Amino acid sequence: MMFRDAHLHNTVSLREHPQGWALSRVSQEVLQAINPHAQESAWITCGSEIRFTLRGKEARITLVRPAYYEAPPAGIAEIYFGPFQAAYQYTPIAVGATPQTITIAYPPQIDELVEIARQHALPFDPRVVRLILPYDAPTILVDIEGDIAPPRREQLPQKTYLAYGSSITHGGSAIRPSETFAMQTAQSLGCDLLNLGFANSAYLDAALASAVASEYEWDIATLELGINVIGHWTVDEFAQAVQAFVPQIAARPDRRVWCIDLLPSHYDVTDPEKVTAFRHSVSHTVAASGLANLRYIDGSQLLRYPQDLTTDLIHPSATGMASIARALVEAIRADRNNGPHRC
């Protein structure tokens, strides 16, 4: 959506906040129809970016991060110029409880960056400023100042990858927002990213399935399923939810969907039989759907080493995020119907 001549990527609606504007990744209509935990998680800015091109010398963006439970007092924002990370003197940036004004100007090498991007057919134009917001808590947009313009369509990737899932998808335990498995996957495939990870609240809501199918523009998707409900739902409840959720999202044959069941976690030790049953529910739904554009991925194959988990035995470590991304990229590229190397 547009805001003061900037494009708020992966933001669908805004809400006034005492310090500025909160950013939601779903519409107000969808927000009212999903589970209460997801209603809160929708305001977490994972995969959200402020994008623009500079017409003047510089732009100034002011952000602030209110206190949020289970999140550190400061989050990490990053500056990219198209596909290129800004130099270490400028990024990453800590965003905390005191409003932080970030001043952004094009690097002296912008012409060379543009030429390199042209020669290598990179998906982003380096003239597109990308301020990638912290992934782990809501970030409040206080103000945008400067002579800027929104990116043109041809300056952005032509294909989009949508990632749905739990806090694992939204990036829990990634070191930086650009290091979530979803963003690494999108970067490797040359895609843009829509991140619909919902921390502790990926409950396969019917309203969200409908929105993903009809309101979001995307070409490929991954659906990471099960970890938020295995402690609360029976096997039958999960199976019914998967059977209602997945085929609706995969209904259009021009889109490709990969369903990921449970990644390795402490449940493999504490309740292995239920884990096996949950995995079967996902694989069976995919097999029984008859949809040629729907694929199944065994989550246990995405994280093959114990040290790819953090000590909570739920979230991938930094190396685990990279492992998931590599495996997903291999699976997507190996699909014979997908075309070479990019989504």
VENSUL-V259404 format. One record per pair of residues at least 4 apart in sequence whose ideal C-beta (glycine too) atoms are under 6 Angstrom apart, sorted by the first residue. I is the first residue (numbers start at 0). GAP is how many residues later the second one is. If there is no record, write none. Layout:
{{I;GAP} {I;GAP}}
//
This chain:
{{0;7} {0;10} {2;5} {3;140} {4;143} {4;144} {5;44} {5;46} {5;138} {6;44} {6;143} {6;144} {8;40} {8;42} {9;15} {9;37} {9;38} {9;184} {10;12} {10;37} {11;14} {11;15} {12;11} {12;14} {12;15} {13;7} {14;7} {16;5} {16;123} {18;45} {18;121} {18;123} {19;120} {19;121} {19;122} {20;120} {21;21} {21;116} {21;118} {22;22} {22;25} {23;18} {23;19} {24;17} {25;4} {25;5} {25;16} {29;177} {29;181} {30;8} {30;11} {32;174} {33;4} {33;5} {33;171} {33;173} {33;174} {34;166} {34;168} {34;170} {36;163} {36;164} {37;160} {37;163} {40;157} {40;158} {40;160} {42;95} {43;94} {44;88} {44;94} {45;89} {45;124} {45;125} {45;149} {45;151} {46;146} {46;148} {47;85} {48;81} {48;83} {49;11} {49;81} {50;77} {50;79} {50;100} {51;77} {51;96} {52;74} {52;96} {52;98} {53;52} {54;92} {54;94} {55;90} {55;91} {57;45} {57;47} {58;45} {58;87} {58;89} {59;41} {59;43} {59;85} {59;86} {60;41} {60;70} {60;83} {61;37} {61;39} {61;80} {61;81} {62;32} {62;37} {62;76} {63;35} {63;76} {63;78} {64;10} {64;30} {64;31} {64;74} {67;69} {70;65} {70;66} {72;23} {73;20} {73;22} {74;20} {74;59} {74;61} {74;62} {75;16} {75;58} {75;100} {76;16} {76;18} {76;56} {76;57} {77;13} {77;14} {77;54} {77;99} {77;100} {78;7} {78;11} {78;12} {78;52} {79;5} {79;50} {80;45} {81;42} {81;43} {81;44} {81;46} {82;39} {82;41} {83;29} {83;42} {85;4} {85;5} {91;84} {92;9} {94;5} {94;39} {98;43} {103;25} {105;4} {108;4} {112;13} {113;12} {116;5} {116;9} {122;34} {122;67} {123;4} {124;30} {127;23} {127;27} {131;45} {132;6} {133;5} {134;36} {134;42} {134;45} {150;4} {150;5} {156;34} {156;35} {158;32} {158;60} {158;184} {159;31} {159;32} {159;58} {159;59} {160;25} {160;30} {160;32} {160;59} {160;182} {161;32} {161;56} {161;59} {162;6} {162;19} {162;32} {162;59} {163;32} {163;59} {164;4} {164;32} {164;37} {164;59} {165;36} {165;61} {165;62} {166;5} {166;32} {167;4} {168;13} {168;28} {168;55} {169;27} {169;29} {170;9} {171;143} {172;137} {172;142} {173;5} {173;6} {173;147} {174;4} {174;143} {177;5} {178;142} {180;140} {180;143} {180;144} {181;11} {181;13} {182;10} {183;141} {184;140} {184;143} {184;144} {185;5} {185;7} {187;141} {188;153} {188;154} {189;152} {190;152} {193;24} {197;4} {199;28} {201;26} {203;37} {203;41} {208;36} {208;39} {208;40} {210;4} {211;4} {211;37} {212;35} {212;36} {218;124} {219;36} {219;123} {220;36} {221;36} {221;38} {222;36} {223;36} {224;57} {225;4} {225;35} {225;36} {225;52} {226;35} {228;4} {228;9} {229;37} {229;48} {232;4} {232;5} {234;42} {237;40} {237;43} {238;42} {240;4} {241;4} {241;39} {241;40} {241;43} {242;42} {245;13} {245;39} {246;42} {248;8} {249;7} {249;41} {249;43} {249;44} {252;40} {255;37} {256;37} {257;37} {257;39} {258;23} {258;27} {258;37} {259;37} {259;39} {260;18} {260;21} {260;38} {261;13} {261;16} {261;17} {261;37} {262;36} {262;39} {262;40} {263;4} {263;36} {263;39} {264;48} {264;49} {265;4} {265;47} {266;4} {266;8} {267;4} {267;7} {279;4} {282;13} {283;4} {285;8} {285;10} {288;5} {296;34} {301;22} {301;25} {302;5} {302;17} {302;20} {307;8} {307;9} {307;11} {307;12} {307;15} {308;4} {309;5} {309;7} {315;4} {315;5} {329;4}}
//
